[in-house]
Amino acid sequence: MRTKTMTVAGIMSGTSADGIDVTVVRIAPGKQRSSPFRPGLTLLAHEGFAFPAVLRRAVLAAMNAASTTTAELARLNWRLGIAYAEALKATIERHKVKIELVGCHGQTLYHQPRVVNYAGRRFACTWQAGEAQVIAARLGIPVVSNFRPLDMLVGGQGAPLVPLLDYVLFADARRGRVLQNIGGIANLTAIPVSAAPDAVIAFDTGPGNMVMDALAQQLFNKRYDRNGAFAAAGTVLAPVLAAALRNAYYQLKPPRTAGREQFGREYSAKFLSACQKHSKKPEDAMATAAALTAESITMSYKQFVLAKLKRRGMKSYGVDYIVSGGGARNHTLMAMLAQRLEPMGCDLAVSEDFGLPAEAKEAAAFALLAWQTWNHLPGNVPAATGANRPAILGQVIYV
C-alpha cells in the first residue's frame, strides 16, 4: 500500500486528568527504501484545554474506582467524547487547518498490564474512555482510537506507545537521546547512537506529577504546584523519601508500566500522612513529592539505561536528556533533575529546544500512530512494550 502525506490531529488526555491536548502535524512518508522506514513530521498547531471542574472530578472519581455505576461510566464515556470533539473543533477554527485523520488516545480509567484471574480466566486488560464516534460524527473526520489492546494481546503491556514518535523525531547518528515525559506518570525512551527501533529502551519510571498534583490540591487547593513554587519553599524529608523509594515497583525490570493503580489517590494519601508525621509544614511535603519524582527518574535511568547506553558508545558522544510534559514547567523539579543527571554526563533540555512544545508531544504521538494505522503500518515498538511482534494498533471509524 502506498502511503501519502496527510494532516493529522492527535488528541490526548493523560493520567493527570487536567485537560486535553490537541496537536496537529503534517506527516509525510519517509524514503521507502530507508531502513528503518521513518516518516517525516511537521508541527502545524497545538492547543491545550483544561477540563471543566465538574468533568475533572468525574474523571478522577472513575479512575481505578473501588465502586461506581454503569450509568456513570457510560455517561462519562460519552461526555469525554464530546469534550474531545469540542477541543478539536476549537483547534481547527483557531488555526484554519483542514484535518484528514484523527488519532484519539482517550482517558485511561484502568490499566492492568499483567494477567490476573477474573471470572474463571486469566488475562490482562485496559480501558481508555471517550467515545471516539462522537468525534467522527460531529466533525466528519475518520478517527483511530483504542490503541492499546492489540499490543497487549500479542504479549505487550499496551504501553508505552510514545517511543515510535521518539524514535522518528529524535534518533541521531551523533548523540544519544533520552526522552523523559513527565505527565501524571513519568516515562522514558532511550535511543542509543545510530540505533534501530529494536534497540530502543522504554518504560514508565514511576510517578510524574501525580503525587505532586494530589498534594497541591489537598494542601493548597490548587490543581498543581505552578513552577514548583511550593516545593521550592520546602525541605525534602529524607526518611519519607527513602521509604518511598523502597517501593517494589522500582525493582521491576522493563518493560513495565504504572498508573493510578500504583500511585493514585490511595498512595498519595499514605505519602502525605508519612510526611506529616515528620513535618507540619505543607511545603516540605511538596518538596518531598518533587524529590520522589526526580529520584525515581534518576534511579530508573541509572539502573536500567545508563550501562546499556555506555556499551553503545554514548559515553564518548554524549547524551541529550530531553524532558516534555507538564513536569517540564516545574522549575524545582527540573533543578532537581539537573542536579542528579548532569553529573552522569546528561545534558538536560526540554522538548521546545528541539522544536516541539512540552505539552504537545504525547498528542503528536497519537497523530503518528493514527497515520501508521491508516497506512497499515505497525505502531508499537516491541522492545518498549514487551510485545512478541509489531502490530497495527487501534480501531478505525470511517465517515
N, C-alpha and C positions, 0 to 999 in steps of 0.2 A: 504493500500500500504506500502510495507517495504522500509524504507529509507536506503541509503548506503553512505559510506564515499566517498567524491568527492573532487577534487581540482578545485576550482572556482576562477575566476578573477572578481573583481569589478572595474568598470570604472566610474569616477566621474569628472565632471567639474561644479564648483559652481557659485554662484552669483557674485563672484569677477571677474569671466571671465579671470583669469590669466593663466589658463592652465588645464592640465589633470592629475589626479592621478589614477594610476593603482595599486591595491592591490591584491595579490594572497594569498588565505588561503586554508587550508585543513579543511573541515567541516565533522565532524563525528556525527552520530546520538547519542543523549543522551540516558539515560536509559528509555526504552519505558514505564515503569510503573511509572516514576517520575511525580510529579505534582508540578509545570507545567513542560512540556517537554522542555528541554534545550539542544540543540546540542552543541558540543564542537568545538572550532575554534583554529587553529594553524596558525600563520603568517608565510608565506613562502617567500614573496617578496613584495617590494613596490618601485615604481618609480614615479617620477614627471616629467612632460613635459610641458614647457612653450608654450603657443600658439605663433606661428609666429605673428609678429606685425600686419600684414595685416589681419590675421584671427581674432585677438582680436578686431581690430577696427570694423570688420564686425559684430561680436557678440554684442559688446556694442551698435552699431548703431541699431541693430534689437531688443534689449531688450526694451519692453514697448514703442516701437516706435510710434510716432504720425502718421507717414506715411512711407510706404516703397512700394516695388513692389512684386508681386507674384514670379517674376523671382529671385529676391534677396533672398527671403525666401526659395525657392526650392533649389537654389544653396547652400545656407548656410547649409541647412539640409543635403545635400549630402557631402559637404566639411567637416562638423563635423564628419560624419560617417567615412570618410577617415582618419581624424586625430585620431579618437578613434582606428581604426584598426591598424594604424601605431604605436601608443603608445603601444598597446597590443603586437604587433609583436616584438617590441624592448624589451619589458619586458621579453617575453618568451625566446628570444635569449640570453639576458644577464644572466638570472638566470637558463636557461636549465630546465624549468618546462613544464610539459605536462598538459594543461588545458582541462578540460572536459565540462565546462559550463562557460558562461559569464553573468554577470549582469551589464547592462549599464543604468545609470540614464538619460543621455542626458543633454543638456544645456537648462535650463529654460529660455524661451523667454517671457512668460507671465503666470502669475498665479493669478487667480481670484477665491478665495475660497468661496466667498459669492455670492448669487444669484442676478442677475440684469436682466433687461429686454433687450432682443435683438430680433429683427425681430418677434415680437409677442409672444415670450415665455420667461419665467424667468428661468435662470439656472446658475450654477457655471461652470467654465471651467479652463483648464490648458493646457500648451503646452511645452513639452520638445523636442527640436530639436536634430537631429543627427540620420541619417538613420542607424538603427541597422542591417539591412540586408546586408549592406556593410561589417560589421564586420564578420557576419556569412559566407558570400560568400568568402571573401578574406582569412579567416583563417580556414574555415571548422569546426567551433565550434558552437554549438547551443547557442543562445543568448536570454536572457529575458530582455525586456525593457518596457517602458511606464507603470511604476509602479503606478503613482498617480491617474489616472482617476477612477478606481473602488472604491477606498476608498471614493472619492467624491460622487459617485453615490449611496453609501449606507449611505450618511449623513455626511461624514467626510470632512475635509478640504484638504485632499491629502498630508498633512504634519503635523508634522514631521514624517518621516519614519525611522529615525535612532534609535528611542527608543527600537526597538526589539534587535538590536545589543547591545545597552547599557545594557539592562536587562540581556541578555545572558552572557555578559562578566563581568559585574560589580556588579550584585546583590549580597549582602553579608549578612550573619546572624549576624554580629557583628558591622558593620559600615554602616551608611547611606552614600549614594553616590549621588553627583550631577555631571552630565556630561555636561560641558559647551563647546559647539563647537562655535568657532569664525571664521567663514568664512566671505563672504560678508555680510550675515545676521548672527546674533548670536541666538543660540537656546540652551535650556537646557532640560535635562531629570533628574528628581529627583526620586530616588529609596529608599524608606524607608527600614529600617532594616527588613529582612526576608519577604519582600513584594512579593505578587503575581503580575502578569502583570497588572491586573486591578487597582492596587494601584499606578501605575506609574503616575507621573505628568510631562507633556512635552509640550513645546510651544516655539515659537520664542520670544526672549526678545526684539528684535529691531535691529538697525544697528550693524554690527560687524566691519569688515574692510571697508565696502562700502564707507562711508563718508570719512574716513581717506585716502583711496586709491584715491578717486576723488580729494581731496585737494592736495595730494602729486603730482599727475600728473599736476594739474593746477598751483601749486605754484613752484614746483621744477623740473618738467618734469621727474619725477620718477614714476615707476609703483606703488610703495608703500613706506612707511616710514620704511626703514630697521632698525630693532631692536628698533624702536621708537626714533631714534636719533633726528629727527626734533622736535618731541613733547617734548623730554627731555629738549630742549633748550628754550622752550617757557613757557608762563604763561597762566593758564586757565582763560578765560574771563567769569567771574561768571554771568553777566547779560545775555549773549548769551546762556550759558548752562542752566540757569534757564528757559529761554523762550523756549528752545528746549525741555526740559523735560515736558512741559505742552502740548505737542502733544497728541491728543486724543487717539492715538494708545496705549499708555502706560496704559490707563484706561480700555482697553478691557480685559475681563476676558478670561482665557484659556478655550477651545483650541483656539489658534489664530496663524496666520501665517503672515509673512511680506516678502517683496521683493523690487525690484527696483521700483515697482509701488508706494511704500510709501517713500523709502529712496534712490532713484536713482539720476540721473543727475539733475533733477529739484530741488529736495530737497537740494542736495549738493551745488548747485549754490546759493540758498537762504541762506543757512547756512554760506557760505563763505562771502557773502555780509554783513550779520549781524556781522560777526567777524571783517571785515574790517572797519566797522563804529566805532568800539571801539579800534582797533589797526591796524597799518600798518605792524607790524612785522609778517611775514608769520608763524614763529614758534609758535606764540600764537594761530593762527587758528588751527594748527596741535595739540597742547596741548588740545585745547577745544574739538576737534573732538574725541581725545582719551578719554577724560573725559566723553563725551556723551556716548560712548560705555560702559565704566566702570560704570557710574551712572545708565544707563538704565538696565544693567545686575543686579546690586545690588538692584535697586528698584523693579525689577520683582521678584527677589528671596525673598526679604523681604515681598512684598505684597501678593504673591500668593503661596509661597512654605514654608517659614520658620515655620509658625504656624502649618501647616499640618504635617510637619516632627516632630515637637516637640510633637504633640499629639500621635505620634507613637513611642515615646521613644528615639528619636535621640539626644536629649539634653544630655542624660547620656552616650550614646555610641559614640558620635562624628560624624562629617561629613567630608568626603573627597570631596573636590571641585576640580574636575579634568578637566583641560582645554585642548582642542585639536583644530585643525585647524590652519590656518596661524597666527591668533592672539596670539597664544601661544608663537610665536617667538618675539613678540613686548615687549621688556623689560619694556618700560614705561607703557604700558597698564597693564601688569602683576603686576607691582608695585602698580598701582592704584587699581587694584582688591584686592590685598593683604591688602592694607590699609583699604579697605571698608568691606571686607568679614571676615577677621580673627577676628575682634572684635565680630562678631556674632557666633563664635565657629567653623568656617570653616578652615580646613587645606588645603591650596591651593597647588595643584600639577599639573603636566602635564601628558598627557597620556603615555609618554615614561616611567614614573615611574612605570607604570603598564604593560609595555611590548608592547605598541602599539604606533608607531610614530604619532606625532600630525597630520600630513597631510594624514595619511593612513586610519583614522577611517571611514570617510564617504564612501570611496570606498569599504572598508571591509563590511560596512553595506549593500551595494547593491549586494555584493557577497552572503551574507547570505540571502537576500531577494530572489535572483535568486534560491538558493538552496531550499528555502521554496516553491517557486512556482513549481519548478521541481518535488517536492515530494508532491504536492497537499496540502500544509500546508499554513495557513494564514500568512500574513506578516505585516499587520497593527496592531497597539495597539490602540483599540478604545478609551481607556482613554486618549490617547495623541492626536488623530486626531479628536475626536468627532463623529466617525462613530457609527452607531447603531448596528454593528455586525462585527466580524472578517471577513476578506475577503482574498481570494487568489489573489495576485496582479500580474499585468503585462501581457505581451503577449510573447509567446514563438515562436522563429524562429528556426525551425529544419533544419538540414543539412543532 
